[in-house]
Amino acid sequence: MPKVHELSDEELRKKLARGELSGKKALTAHAVLRRRRRERIQEWLTRHSWLAAILAAIGLAGIFAVSQRDASE
């Protein structure tokens, strides 16, 4: 059997769902899936950094709008 970190995400999910992995191997499989998900999100954010900048600008504009409204009341 290949090592847990050598299996694809799909294979890991199937083995976890079927209960084929237990103990340390199950914990390792969950950790591998979390790490891979985190890496995919990080890669996506890197490719779409312009979107993050727009969302940050909208968030800051909203914060300033609320603070301005509170100050005028």
C-alpha positions as CSV (number, residue, x, y, z in Angstrom):
1,M,0.0,0.0,0.0
2,P,1.3,3.5,-0.9
3,K,2.1,5.9,2.0
4,V,-0.8,8.1,3.1
5,H,0.8,11.3,1.7
6,E,1.3,9.6,-1.7
7,L,-2.5,9.0,-2.2
8,S,-4.7,11.5,-4.1
9,D,-7.3,13.6,-2.2
10,E,-10.1,11.4,-3.6
11,E,-8.4,8.2,-2.5
12,L,-7.8,9.6,1.0
13,R,-11.4,10.7,1.3
14,K,-12.7,7.3,0.2
15,K,-10.4,5.5,2.6
16,L,-11.5,7.7,5.5
17,A,-15.2,7.3,4.6
18,R,-14.9,3.6,4.5
19,G,-12.9,3.5,7.8
20,E,-9.9,1.8,6.2
21,L,-7.6,4.2,8.0
22,S,-7.4,4.3,11.7
23,G,-5.3,5.8,14.5
24,K,-2.2,7.7,13.3
25,K,-2.9,7.0,9.6
26,A,-6.4,8.7,9.9
27,L,-4.9,11.7,11.7
28,T,-2.2,11.9,9.1
29,A,-4.7,11.7,6.2
30,H,-6.8,14.5,7.7
31,A,-3.6,16.6,8.1
32,V,-2.6,15.9,4.5
33,L,-6.1,16.9,3.2
34,R,-6.0,20.2,5.3
35,R,-2.5,21.1,4.1
36,R,-3.4,20.4,0.5
37,R,-6.6,22.5,0.8
38,R,-4.7,25.3,2.4
39,E,-2.1,25.2,-0.4
40,R,-4.8,25.3,-3.1
41,I,-6.4,28.3,-1.4
42,Q,-3.1,30.1,-1.1
43,E,-2.3,29.4,-4.8
44,W,-5.7,30.8,-5.8
45,L,-5.2,33.9,-3.7
46,T,-1.8,34.4,-5.3
47,R,-3.2,34.1,-8.8
48,H,-6.1,36.5,-7.9
49,S,-4.4,39.0,-5.7
50,W,-6.2,41.8,-7.5
51,L,-9.5,40.5,-6.1
52,A,-8.2,40.5,-2.6
53,A,-7.1,44.2,-3.1
54,I,-10.6,45.1,-4.3
55,L,-12.3,43.3,-1.4
56,A,-10.0,45.0,1.1
57,A,-10.8,48.4,-0.4
58,I,-14.5,47.7,-0.2
59,G,-14.1,46.6,3.4
60,L,-12.2,49.7,4.3
61,A,-14.7,52.0,2.5
62,G,-17.5,50.3,4.5
63,I,-15.7,50.8,7.8
64,F,-15.1,54.5,7.1
65,A,-18.7,55.0,5.9
66,V,-20.0,53.5,9.2
67,S,-17.7,55.6,11.3
68,Q,-18.7,58.8,9.4
69,R,-22.4,58.0,9.9
70,D,-21.8,57.3,13.6
71,A,-19.9,60.6,14.0
72,S,-22.7,62.6,12.4
73,E,-25.4,61.2,14.8
